[in-house]
Amino acid sequence: MEKAKYVVTVDKGYWSQTDAYTMKDVHAIVAGAIRDAKEMGRSSVKFTIEIK
């Protein structure tokens, strides 16, 4: 199995980690986190992207 190139950690009230294999995956995870935050009425999103 291919090793993840990035690990995206998003603060959803708890820290949620997701492996990403391409920059497109990273973009989708970040876009989803922003969309979820807007739906929940939050004005900010905290996340980190670890480059492996």
PyMOL Python script that loads the backbone (N, CA, C, O; Angstrom):
from pymol import cmd

cmd.read_pdbstr("""\
ATOM      1  N   MET A   1       0.845  -1.182   0.000  1.00  0.00           N
ATOM      2  CA  MET A   1       0.000   0.000   0.000  1.00  0.00           C
ATOM      3  C   MET A   1       0.890   1.245   0.000  1.00  0.00           C
ATOM      4  O   MET A   1       1.942   1.275   0.640  1.00  0.00           O
ATOM      5  N   GLU A   2       0.453   2.257  -0.721  1.00  0.00           N
ATOM      6  CA  GLU A   2       1.200   3.497  -0.826  1.00  0.00           C
ATOM      7  C   GLU A   2       1.197   4.251   0.511  1.00  0.00           C
ATOM      8  O   GLU A   2       0.186   4.298   1.211  1.00  0.00           O
ATOM      9  N   LYS A   3       2.334   4.831   0.842  1.00  0.00           N
ATOM     10  CA  LYS A   3       2.459   5.600   2.086  1.00  0.00           C
ATOM     11  C   LYS A   3       1.893   7.010   1.879  1.00  0.00           C
ATOM     12  O   LYS A   3       2.107   7.632   0.839  1.00  0.00           O
ATOM     13  N   ALA A   4       1.175   7.494   2.879  1.00  0.00           N
ATOM     14  CA  ALA A   4       0.591   8.838   2.796  1.00  0.00           C
ATOM     15  C   ALA A   4       1.696   9.885   2.696  1.00  0.00           C
ATOM     16  O   ALA A   4       2.720   9.789   3.373  1.00  0.00           O
ATOM     17  N   LYS A   5       1.477  10.886   1.842  1.00  0.00           N
ATOM     18  CA  LYS A   5       2.438  11.975   1.691  1.00  0.00           C
ATOM     19  C   LYS A   5       2.135  13.136   2.632  1.00  0.00           C
ATOM     20  O   LYS A   5       3.010  13.945   2.942  1.00  0.00           O
ATOM     21  N   TYR A   6       0.875  13.208   3.084  1.00  0.00           N
ATOM     22  CA  TYR A   6       0.435  14.287   3.966  1.00  0.00           C
ATOM     23  C   TYR A   6      -0.483  13.710   5.034  1.00  0.00           C
ATOM     24  O   TYR A   6      -1.162  12.707   4.813  1.00  0.00           O
ATOM     25  N   VAL A   7      -0.492  14.355   6.191  1.00  0.00           N
ATOM     26  CA  VAL A   7      -1.475  14.039   7.226  1.00  0.00           C
ATOM     27  C   VAL A   7      -2.148  15.363   7.572  1.00  0.00           C
ATOM     28  O   VAL A   7      -1.496  16.304   8.025  1.00  0.00           O
ATOM     29  N   VAL A   8      -3.445  15.425   7.355  1.00  0.00           N
ATOM     30  CA  VAL A   8      -4.209  16.647   7.623  1.00  0.00           C
ATOM     31  C   VAL A   8      -4.952  16.446   8.942  1.00  0.00           C
ATOM     32  O   VAL A   8      -5.709  15.488   9.099  1.00  0.00           O
ATOM     33  N   THR A   9      -4.727  17.358   9.886  1.00  0.00           N
ATOM     34  CA  THR A   9      -5.386  17.309  11.183  1.00  0.00           C
ATOM     35  C   THR A   9      -6.299  18.523  11.287  1.00  0.00           C
ATOM     36  O   THR A   9      -5.851  19.663  11.163  1.00  0.00           O
ATOM     37  N   VAL A  10      -7.582  18.266  11.516  1.00  0.00           N
ATOM     38  CA  VAL A  10      -8.587  19.337  11.563  1.00  0.00           C
ATOM     39  C   VAL A  10      -9.207  19.376  12.952  1.00  0.00           C
ATOM     40  O   VAL A  10      -9.524  18.335  13.527  1.00  0.00           O
ATOM     41  N   ASP A  11      -9.381  20.594  13.496  1.00  0.00           N
ATOM     42  CA  ASP A  11     -10.046  20.772  14.786  1.00  0.00           C
ATOM     43  C   ASP A  11     -11.549  20.863  14.545  1.00  0.00           C
ATOM     44  O   ASP A  11     -12.046  21.875  14.050  1.00  0.00           O
ATOM     45  N   LYS A  12     -12.267  19.803  14.896  1.00  0.00           N
ATOM     46  CA  LYS A  12     -13.728  19.765  14.759  1.00  0.00           C
ATOM     47  C   LYS A  12     -14.382  19.790  16.132  1.00  0.00           C
ATOM     48  O   LYS A  12     -15.467  19.241  16.322  1.00  0.00           O
ATOM     49  N   GLY A  13     -13.722  20.425  17.076  1.00  0.00           N
ATOM     50  CA  GLY A  13     -14.136  20.327  18.473  1.00  0.00           C
ATOM     51  C   GLY A  13     -13.334  19.213  19.134  1.00  0.00           C
ATOM     52  O   GLY A  13     -13.248  19.124  20.358  1.00  0.00           O
ATOM     53  N   TYR A  14     -12.768  18.391  18.313  1.00  0.00           N
ATOM     54  CA  TYR A  14     -11.796  17.347  18.664  1.00  0.00           C
ATOM     55  C   TYR A  14     -10.853  17.262  17.462  1.00  0.00           C
ATOM     56  O   TYR A  14     -11.222  17.676  16.363  1.00  0.00           O
ATOM     57  N   TRP A  15      -9.670  16.746  17.649  1.00  0.00           N
ATOM     58  CA  TRP A  15      -8.700  16.684  16.557  1.00  0.00           C
ATOM     59  C   TRP A  15      -8.932  15.429  15.732  1.00  0.00           C
ATOM     60  O   TRP A  15      -8.910  14.318  16.260  1.00  0.00           O
ATOM     61  N   SER A  16      -9.154  15.608  14.441  1.00  0.00           N
ATOM     62  CA  SER A  16      -9.423  14.505  13.523  1.00  0.00           C
ATOM     63  C   SER A  16      -8.301  14.428  12.489  1.00  0.00           C
ATOM     64  O   SER A  16      -8.053  15.399  11.773  1.00  0.00           O
ATOM     65  N   GLN A  17      -7.624  13.289  12.405  1.00  0.00           N
ATOM     66  CA  GLN A  17      -6.523  13.115  11.459  1.00  0.00           C
ATOM     67  C   GLN A  17      -6.969  12.312  10.252  1.00  0.00           C
ATOM     68  O   GLN A  17      -7.692  11.324  10.379  1.00  0.00           O
ATOM     69  N   THR A  18      -6.527  12.752   9.070  1.00  0.00           N
ATOM     70  CA  THR A  18      -6.831  12.044   7.828  1.00  0.00           C
ATOM     71  C   THR A  18      -5.568  11.979   6.984  1.00  0.00           C
ATOM     72  O   THR A  18      -4.877  12.983   6.816  1.00  0.00           O
ATOM     73  N   ASP A  19      -5.266  10.797   6.452  1.00  0.00           N
ATOM     74  CA  ASP A  19      -4.133  10.652   5.532  1.00  0.00           C
ATOM     75  C   ASP A  19      -4.529  11.162   4.156  1.00  0.00           C
ATOM     76  O   ASP A  19      -5.667  10.989   3.719  1.00  0.00           O
ATOM     77  N   ALA A  20      -3.576  11.791   3.481  1.00  0.00           N
ATOM     78  CA  ALA A  20      -3.804  12.267   2.116  1.00  0.00           C
ATOM     79  C   ALA A  20      -2.622  11.807   1.255  1.00  0.00           C
ATOM     80  O   ALA A  20      -1.469  11.857   1.682  1.00  0.00           O
ATOM     81  N   TYR A  21      -2.931  11.366   0.053  1.00  0.00           N
ATOM     82  CA  TYR A  21      -1.905  10.822  -0.830  1.00  0.00           C
ATOM     83  C   TYR A  21      -1.501  11.787  -1.932  1.00  0.00           C
ATOM     84  O   TYR A  21      -0.414  11.667  -2.497  1.00  0.00           O
ATOM     85  N   THR A  22      -2.373  12.748  -2.241  1.00  0.00           N
ATOM     86  CA  THR A  22      -2.073  13.755  -3.263  1.00  0.00           C
ATOM     87  C   THR A  22      -2.510  15.130  -2.752  1.00  0.00           C
ATOM     88  O   THR A  22      -3.232  15.235  -1.760  1.00  0.00           O
ATOM     89  N   MET A  23      -2.068  16.168  -3.435  1.00  0.00           N
ATOM     90  CA  MET A  23      -2.477  17.522  -3.068  1.00  0.00           C
ATOM     91  C   MET A  23      -3.979  17.696  -3.302  1.00  0.00           C
ATOM     92  O   MET A  23      -4.629  18.487  -2.618  1.00  0.00           O
ATOM     93  N   LYS A  24      -4.522  16.963  -4.261  1.00  0.00           N
ATOM     94  CA  LYS A  24      -5.969  17.005  -4.513  1.00  0.00           C
ATOM     95  C   LYS A  24      -6.731  16.481  -3.297  1.00  0.00           C
ATOM     96  O   LYS A  24      -7.778  17.024  -2.945  1.00  0.00           O
ATOM     97  N   ASP A  25      -6.218  15.435  -2.654  1.00  0.00           N
ATOM     98  CA  ASP A  25      -6.827  14.915  -1.432  1.00  0.00           C
ATOM     99  C   ASP A  25      -6.794  15.963  -0.326  1.00  0.00           C
ATOM    100  O   ASP A  25      -7.780  16.154   0.387  1.00  0.00           O
ATOM    101  N   VAL A  26      -5.647  16.648  -0.185  1.00  0.00           N
ATOM    102  CA  VAL A  26      -5.510  17.700   0.832  1.00  0.00           C
ATOM    103  C   VAL A  26      -6.555  18.788   0.586  1.00  0.00           C
ATOM    104  O   VAL A  26      -7.223  19.237   1.518  1.00  0.00           O
ATOM    105  N   HIS A  27      -6.691  19.204  -0.662  1.00  0.00           N
ATOM    106  CA  HIS A  27      -7.660  20.242  -1.014  1.00  0.00           C
ATOM    107  C   HIS A  27      -9.080  19.813  -0.646  1.00  0.00           C
ATOM    108  O   HIS A  27      -9.844  20.607  -0.098  1.00  0.00           O
ATOM    109  N   ALA A  28      -9.433  18.578  -0.940  1.00  0.00           N
ATOM    110  CA  ALA A  28     -10.776  18.088  -0.641  1.00  0.00           C
ATOM    111  C   ALA A  28     -11.042  18.061   0.867  1.00  0.00           C
ATOM    112  O   ALA A  28     -12.137  18.405   1.309  1.00  0.00           O
ATOM    113  N   ILE A  29     -10.050  17.655   1.649  1.00  0.00           N
ATOM    114  CA  ILE A  29     -10.202  17.598   3.109  1.00  0.00           C
ATOM    115  C   ILE A  29     -10.385  19.005   3.677  1.00  0.00           C
ATOM    116  O   ILE A  29     -11.260  19.233   4.512  1.00  0.00           O
ATOM    117  N   VAL A  30      -9.558  19.946   3.222  1.00  0.00           N
ATOM    118  CA  VAL A  30      -9.638  21.328   3.709  1.00  0.00           C
ATOM    119  C   VAL A  30     -10.963  21.965   3.290  1.00  0.00           C
ATOM    120  O   VAL A  30     -11.606  22.641   4.093  1.00  0.00           O
ATOM    121  N   ALA A  31     -11.370  21.754   2.047  1.00  0.00           N
ATOM    122  CA  ALA A  31     -12.642  22.313   1.570  1.00  0.00           C
ATOM    123  C   ALA A  31     -13.806  21.756   2.384  1.00  0.00           C
ATOM    124  O   ALA A  31     -14.734  22.488   2.725  1.00  0.00           O
ATOM    125  N   GLY A  32     -13.759  20.471   2.692  1.00  0.00           N
ATOM    126  CA  GLY A  32     -14.806  19.857   3.505  1.00  0.00           C
ATOM    127  C   GLY A  32     -14.847  20.430   4.910  1.00  0.00           C
ATOM    128  O   GLY A  32     -15.923  20.640   5.470  1.00  0.00           O
ATOM    129  N   ALA A  33     -13.671  20.682   5.481  1.00  0.00           N
ATOM    130  CA  ALA A  33     -13.608  21.256   6.831  1.00  0.00           C
ATOM    131  C   ALA A  33     -14.189  22.670   6.848  1.00  0.00           C
ATOM    132  O   ALA A  33     -14.881  23.053   7.791  1.00  0.00           O
ATOM    133  N   ILE A  34     -13.905  23.433   5.807  1.00  0.00           N
ATOM    134  CA  ILE A  34     -14.451  24.796   5.713  1.00  0.00           C
ATOM    135  C   ILE A  34     -15.966  24.742   5.551  1.00  0.00           C
ATOM    136  O   ILE A  34     -16.689  25.493   6.205  1.00  0.00           O
ATOM    137  N   ARG A  35     -16.446  23.860   4.684  1.00  0.00           N
ATOM    138  CA  ARG A  35     -17.883  23.710   4.469  1.00  0.00           C
ATOM    139  C   ARG A  35     -18.592  23.303   5.760  1.00  0.00           C
ATOM    140  O   ARG A  35     -19.637  23.858   6.102  1.00  0.00           O
ATOM    141  N   ASP A  36     -18.020  22.332   6.477  1.00  0.00           N
ATOM    142  CA  ASP A  36     -18.609  21.880   7.746  1.00  0.00           C
ATOM    143  C   ASP A  36     -18.654  23.012   8.769  1.00  0.00           C
ATOM    144  O   ASP A  36     -19.649  23.173   9.476  1.00  0.00           O
ATOM    145  N   ALA A  37     -17.579  23.797   8.852  1.00  0.00           N
ATOM    146  CA  ALA A  37     -17.528  24.906   9.807  1.00  0.00           C
ATOM    147  C   ALA A  37     -18.603  25.942   9.495  1.00  0.00           C
ATOM    148  O   ALA A  37     -19.259  26.454  10.403  1.00  0.00           O
ATOM    149  N   LYS A  38     -18.782  26.250   8.213  1.00  0.00           N
ATOM    150  CA  LYS A  38     -19.808  27.221   7.824  1.00  0.00           C
ATOM    151  C   LYS A  38     -21.193  26.720   8.208  1.00  0.00           C
ATOM    152  O   LYS A  38     -22.019  27.486   8.705  1.00  0.00           O
ATOM    153  N   GLU A  39     -21.451  25.414   7.975  1.00  0.00           N
ATOM    154  CA  GLU A  39     -22.752  24.843   8.310  1.00  0.00           C
ATOM    155  C   GLU A  39     -23.013  24.867   9.810  1.00  0.00           C
ATOM    156  O   GLU A  39     -24.158  24.986  10.246  1.00  0.00           O
ATOM    157  N   MET A  40     -21.939  24.754  10.602  1.00  0.00           N
ATOM    158  CA  MET A  40     -22.073  24.759  12.060  1.00  0.00           C
ATOM    159  C   MET A  40     -22.068  26.178  12.626  1.00  0.00           C
ATOM    160  O   MET A  40     -22.213  26.359  13.835  1.00  0.00           O
ATOM    161  N   GLY A  41     -21.901  27.188  11.762  1.00  0.00           N
ATOM    162  CA  GLY A  41     -21.913  28.572  12.202  1.00  0.00           C
ATOM    163  C   GLY A  41     -20.599  29.042  12.804  1.00  0.00           C
ATOM    164  O   GLY A  41     -20.558  30.069  13.482  1.00  0.00           O
ATOM    165  N   ARG A  42     -19.538  28.308  12.566  1.00  0.00           N
ATOM    166  CA  ARG A  42     -18.231  28.703  13.096  1.00  0.00           C
ATOM    167  C   ARG A  42     -17.584  29.720  12.161  1.00  0.00           C
ATOM    168  O   ARG A  42     -17.805  29.688  10.951  1.00  0.00           O
ATOM    169  N   SER A  43     -16.787  30.618  12.726  1.00  0.00           N
ATOM    170  CA  SER A  43     -16.156  31.653  11.909  1.00  0.00           C
ATOM    171  C   SER A  43     -14.694  31.354  11.590  1.00  0.00           C
ATOM    172  O   SER A  43     -14.037  32.123  10.888  1.00  0.00           O
ATOM    173  N   SER A  44     -14.188  30.236  12.105  1.00  0.00           N
ATOM    174  CA  SER A  44     -12.801  29.878  11.804  1.00  0.00           C
ATOM    175  C   SER A  44     -12.629  28.360  11.824  1.00  0.00           C
ATOM    176  O   SER A  44     -13.431  27.628  12.403  1.00  0.00           O
ATOM    177  N   VAL A  45     -11.562  27.919  11.177  1.00  0.00           N
ATOM    178  CA  VAL A  45     -11.208  26.505  11.140  1.00  0.00           C
ATOM    179  C   VAL A  45      -9.719  26.412  11.427  1.00  0.00           C
ATOM    180  O   VAL A  45      -8.922  27.152  10.850  1.00  0.00           O
ATOM    181  N   LYS A  46      -9.341  25.499  12.323  1.00  0.00           N
ATOM    182  CA  LYS A  46      -7.927  25.281  12.627  1.00  0.00           C
ATOM    183  C   LYS A  46      -7.522  23.926  12.067  1.00  0.00           C
ATOM    184  O   LYS A  46      -8.207  22.925  12.278  1.00  0.00           O
ATOM    185  N   PHE A  47      -6.406  23.904  11.354  1.00  0.00           N
ATOM    186  CA  PHE A  47      -5.910  22.632  10.878  1.00  0.00           C
ATOM    187  C   PHE A  47      -4.400  22.710  10.677  1.00  0.00           C
ATOM    188  O   PHE A  47      -3.831  23.792  10.538  1.00  0.00           O
ATOM    189  N   THR A  48      -3.771  21.553  10.665  1.00  0.00           N
ATOM    190  CA  THR A  48      -2.352  21.458  10.343  1.00  0.00           C
ATOM    191  C   THR A  48      -2.201  20.439   9.225  1.00  0.00           C
ATOM    192  O   THR A  48      -2.988  19.500   9.108  1.00  0.00           O
ATOM    193  N   ILE A  49      -1.177  20.642   8.408  1.00  0.00           N
ATOM    194  CA  ILE A  49      -0.861  19.698   7.346  1.00  0.00           C
ATOM    195  C   ILE A  49       0.590  19.272   7.553  1.00  0.00           C
ATOM    196  O   ILE A  49       1.514  20.077   7.440  1.00  0.00           O
ATOM    197  N   GLU A  50       0.762  18.001   7.856  1.00  0.00           N
ATOM    198  CA  GLU A  50       2.101  17.440   8.059  1.00  0.00           C
ATOM    199  C   GLU A  50       2.561  16.848   6.731  1.00  0.00           C
ATOM    200  O   GLU A  50       1.865  16.028   6.131  1.00  0.00           O
ATOM    201  N   ILE A  51       3.735  17.269   6.280  1.00  0.00           N
ATOM    202  CA  ILE A  51       4.305  16.754   5.041  1.00  0.00           C
ATOM    203  C   ILE A  51       5.257  15.634   5.382  1.00  0.00           C
ATOM    204  O   ILE A  51       6.218  15.843   6.121  1.00  0.00           O
ATOM    205  N   LYS A  52       5.010  14.458   4.861  1.00  0.00           N
ATOM    206  CA  LYS A  52       5.830  13.284   5.174  1.00  0.00           C
ATOM    207  C   LYS A  52       7.031  13.211   4.257  1.00  0.00           C
ATOM    208  O   LYS A  52       7.838  12.288   4.370  1.00  0.00           O
TER     209      LYS A  52
END
""", "prot")
cmd.dss("prot")
cmd.show_as("cartoon", "prot")
cmd.util.cbc("prot")
cmd.orient("prot")
